[in-house]
């Protein structure tokens, strides 16, 4: 299980997103889980495309 954040700087301050979780399940693959602004939980297959979309959406929400 991995807790992942998007981060960067705004001026001289470091900013960090809310976390999302990536879980590697033996013989099943990878899952990415996160909550949206309404607090709803979402679970997606952890494909490279879904991970990239999750990072982008997380970065854009900061």
C-alpha positions as a Markdown table, in Angstrom:
| # | Residue | x | y | z |
|---|---|---|---|---|
| 1 | Unk | 0.0 | 0.0 | 0.0 |
| 2 | Unk | 1.3 | 3.4 | -1.0 |
| 3 | Unk | 0.0 | 6.8 | 0.2 |
| 4 | Unk | 0.7 | 9.3 | -2.6 |
| 5 | Unk | 0.5 | 13.1 | -2.8 |
| 6 | Unk | 1.0 | 15.7 | -5.5 |
| 7 | Unk | 3.2 | 18.5 | -4.3 |
| 8 | Unk | 4.9 | 21.7 | -5.5 |
| 9 | Unk | 5.7 | 25.2 | -4.5 |
| 10 | Unk | 3.6 | 28.3 | -4.6 |
| 11 | Unk | 5.9 | 31.3 | -4.2 |
| 12 | Unk | 8.2 | 30.2 | -1.4 |
| 13 | Unk | 5.6 | 27.9 | 0.3 |
| 14 | Unk | 5.5 | 24.1 | -0.2 |
| 15 | Unk | 1.9 | 22.9 | -1.0 |
| 16 | Unk | 0.7 | 19.3 | -0.9 |
| 17 | Unk | -2.5 | 17.7 | -2.0 |
| 18 | Unk | -4.8 | 15.4 | -0.1 |
| 19 | Unk | -3.5 | 11.9 | -0.3 |
| 20 | Unk | -4.6 | 9.1 | -2.5 |
| 21 | Unk | -3.8 | 5.4 | -2.1 |
| 22 | Unk | -2.3 | 2.9 | -4.5 |
| 23 | Unk | -2.6 | -0.7 | -3.5 |
| 24 | Unk | -0.8 | -3.6 | -5.2 |
| 25 | Unk | -2.8 | -6.8 | -4.8 |
| 26 | Unk | -1.1 | -10.1 | -5.4 |
| 27 | Unk | -2.4 | -11.9 | -8.5 |
| 28 | Unk | -4.9 | -9.1 | -9.1 |
| 29 | Unk | -3.0 | -6.0 | -10.0 |
| 30 | Unk | -3.0 | -2.4 | -8.8 |
| 31 | Unk | -5.9 | -0.3 | -7.6 |
| 32 | Unk | -5.9 | 3.5 | -7.0 |
| 33 | Unk | -8.4 | 4.8 | -4.4 |
| 34 | Unk | -9.2 | 8.4 | -3.6 |
| 35 | Unk | -12.0 | 10.7 | -2.3 |
| 36 | Unk | -13.5 | 13.5 | -4.2 |
| 37 | Unk | -14.5 | 17.0 | -3.0 |
| 38 | Unk | -17.8 | 15.6 | -1.8 |
| 39 | Unk | -16.1 | 12.9 | 0.3 |
| 40 | Unk | -17.2 | 10.1 | -2.0 |
| 41 | Unk | -14.7 | 7.2 | -2.4 |
| 42 | Unk | -13.5 | 6.1 | -5.8 |
| 43 | Unk | -11.6 | 3.0 | -6.7 |
| 44 | Unk | -10.1 | 2.5 | -10.2 |
| 45 | Unk | -7.8 | 0.0 | -11.8 |
| 46 | Unk | -4.3 | 1.2 | -11.3 |
| 47 | Unk | -3.3 | 1.4 | -14.9 |
| 48 | Unk | -0.7 | 3.9 | -16.0 |
| 49 | Unk | -3.5 | 6.0 | -17.6 |
| 50 | Unk | -5.6 | 6.1 | -14.4 |
| 51 | Unk | -2.6 | 6.9 | -12.3 |
| 52 | Unk | -1.7 | 9.8 | -14.7 |
| 53 | Unk | -5.3 | 11.1 | -14.7 |
| 54 | Unk | -5.4 | 10.9 | -10.9 |
| 55 | Unk | -2.1 | 12.8 | -10.5 |
| 56 | Unk | -3.4 | 15.5 | -13.0 |
| 57 | Unk | -6.8 | 15.9 | -11.3 |
| 58 | Unk | -5.1 | 16.1 | -7.9 |
| 59 | Unk | -2.6 | 18.7 | -9.1 |
| 60 | Unk | -5.3 | 20.8 | -10.7 |
| 61 | Unk | -7.4 | 20.7 | -7.5 |
| 62 | Unk | -4.6 | 22.3 | -5.5 |
